[in-house]
Amino acid sequence: MAQDPPAPDRPERLLIFGAGGHAVSVASVALSCGYEISGFIDANRAGTTLCGYPVLGGLDAVATRPLPALAIAVGDNAGRQRVHGELSEAFGPLHFPCLIHTSAVVSSFSTVGEGTVLMPGVVVGANTRVGRFCILNTRSSIDHDGTLADFASLAPGAVTGGHVHLGERAAVSIGATVKHGVTIGADSVVGANSYVNRDVPGHHVVYGTPARTVRRRNTGDPYLA
């Protein structure tokens, strides 16, 4: 099962790593499920504000020890994994709650890992496992018996059938559809509005209807504009 949100009479404080557009979306989800935003962490925007909350600078500028709950608002999958590794190395064990918007629908028979964010309108079908530090963006869905491995993502409006499996850091872009039973390998990217009807090996970029391989990609290659 997904982690429970904090009790409304005792809101838990949350620091958000990052201060871009995705950070605003993460903050909105956090507020929806009962967290109190302490601020954003971004050394490049220190001293400014975002949505009325302070941007505190880098983690070295945060006086509170131990750190409160933390969210990583980095949209790029490999970048999010890199930041998690850096934070863990610098500070040891940290608390990364999963953040689930109140409008999301998550089956009682499914699990959602730490650090994962479910945006408004997300649907997670029965007997599905969503890994750690995934992003399921607005109105995306994964149907029954599916798997999102750690640091994978579904962009807004992406839809998968049942028994679909995404490998680590795999990304399905805006409006794409993945047929039931398909596996998408680690670090592969499905282009926007594509239809995937067969397995995609790891480290590939595919798009079209039906989707075809257009090139190979390495872990960490940019794919978000």
N, C-alpha and C positions, 0 to 999 in steps of 0.2 A: 504493500500500500504506500501511497505518497505520505510524506510527513505532514502532520497537522500544522495549520497556521497558529501563530501565537494567540493567547487568550485576549479578547478585545479589551478587557479591563486592565491588562498589563502588557501593552504593546512592546515587542522586542525591537531594539534598535538595529538598523541595517546600514552598512557602508557599501557603496556601489563603486566598483573599480571601473573607471571610464567615465567620460563626460561628453559623449557624442549623442547622435540621434537615438542609437540603440539603448543608451543608458536611460533616456527619458522613457522609453517603452518599458524597460525593466522596472524603473521606479513606479510607473503606473500600476504594474502588476503587483509590486510589493505593497503598495498602499491598499490595493484591492483586497489582499489577503491578510491585512492587519498589522503590517510592520510600520515602524516609525523611521523615516529616512534621516540618518545623521548627516549625510553629505555624500559628495562624490570625490573620488580619488583620481587626480589627473595632474601630473607635475607640469604639463604644458599649459594648464588653464588655472593655475593656482591664484587665489585671491578673487576669482570671479564667482558668479552664481549661476545656477541652472535650475529653472522652474522654482526659483525662490529658495533653493538650498545651496549651501556653500560648497565650492570646489576647494578642497583642503590642501591641494598640492599632492606630493608623493606620499607614500606610506610613512616615510620618516617624519612627516609633519603631523601625523595623527598621535595625539598625546595619550589617548585612552589605551591602557593595557590591563588585561588582555583585550584584544580587538573584539568588537561586537560581531554579530553575524555579518557575512560578507557575500556580495554578489559580483560576478564577473560579467560586465556588460561589454563584451567584445564579440562582434558578430562573426568574424572569421573563425572557423573551427580550429585550425591549427594555432592561430594566435591566441585563442581562448585557452587551449591546452598549454601553450608556452607560459602564459601569465599564471595559470594555476601552478605550474611547476616552480616558477620563480617565487611566488608567494609562499608555497609550502617549504621551499628551501630556506627562505629568509625567516619565517615565523613558526615553522613546525605545524602541528595540527591546527586547523582553523574550522570554523563552523560555516558551511555553505548550505543554507536551507534550499530546498526546491521551492520555487515560487509559482503558484498556480492561480491564475485569474479566476475570480468567482464565476465567470461565465463558461469556463472550460468544463468539459464532461470527461471524467476519467472513470473507467470501469472499476468496480470494486475488486475485480479479479486481476488487475494490472498493477505494475509497480513503476515508480518514477524515482530516479536516482538523485543524489545530492547535487546541488548547484544547477539543476535543470530549470528552465523557465518555460511555462506554458502561457501563451498570450491569449487574448480574448477569442472566444469561439472555437478553441481547439477541441478536438474529439480524440480520445485514446480508447480504442476498442478493447474488448475482453481478452484476457490472457496475453496481453502485450507487455513487453519489458522495454521501458525507456531508460537508457543508461544515465550516467553521470555527465553533468555539464552539457546537456543537449539544449537545443532551441527548437521549440515548436511554435512557429510564428502564427500571426493572426489567421484564424479560420482554416488552419491546416488540420489534417487528420491522418491517423494511421489506424487501420482496421484490425480485426481480431488476429491473435497469434503472431503479431509482428514483433520486430526487434529494431530498436535504434541503439547501436553501440555508443560507447562514450564519445562525447564531443561531436556527434552527428547533428544534422539540422534539417528541418523542413521549413521552407520559406512561406510567406503568405499565400494561402490558397492551394498549397501543394496537397495532393490526395494520394494515398496508397490503399490498395486492396488488402485482403487478408494474407497472412503468411509472407509478408514482405520483410526483408532483412536489409538494413543499412549498416555497413561496416564503420569502423572508427573514422571520424572526421568526414564522412560522406555527406554530401549536400544535395538536396533536391530543391531546385529554384522555383521562383514564383509561378504558380498556376500549373505546374507539371503534374502529370498523373502516372502512377506506377501500377501496372497490372498485378493482380494477385499472384503470389508465389514467386515473385522476382527477387533476386538478391543483387544488391548494389555494393560493390567491394569498397574497401577502405580507401579514402582519399579521392574517390571518384565524385564527379559533379554532373548533375543532370541539368541541362539548360532550361530556361523559362519556357512554359507552355508546351513542353515536350510530352510525348506519350511513350513510356518505356514498357515494352512487352516481352523482353527477354533479359536474362542476366547480364550485368555489366561487371567486367573484371575490375580489380582495384587499379587506381591510378589512371583513370580514363576520364575524358570529358565527352559527354554524349548530348546530342540534342536533335530535335526533329520529330516528325510523326509518320512512321515510328522512329524512335531515337536511333541514331547511328553514331559510331565513334568518330570524333573529329580530330582528336589528338590525345596523346598521353600527357599526364601531369605528374609532378613531383609533390611530395608532402610539403605544404606551406606555400605552393604557388598561389598567387592572388586569384580570386574569382569573384570578389565583391567589388563593385564600382562605387 
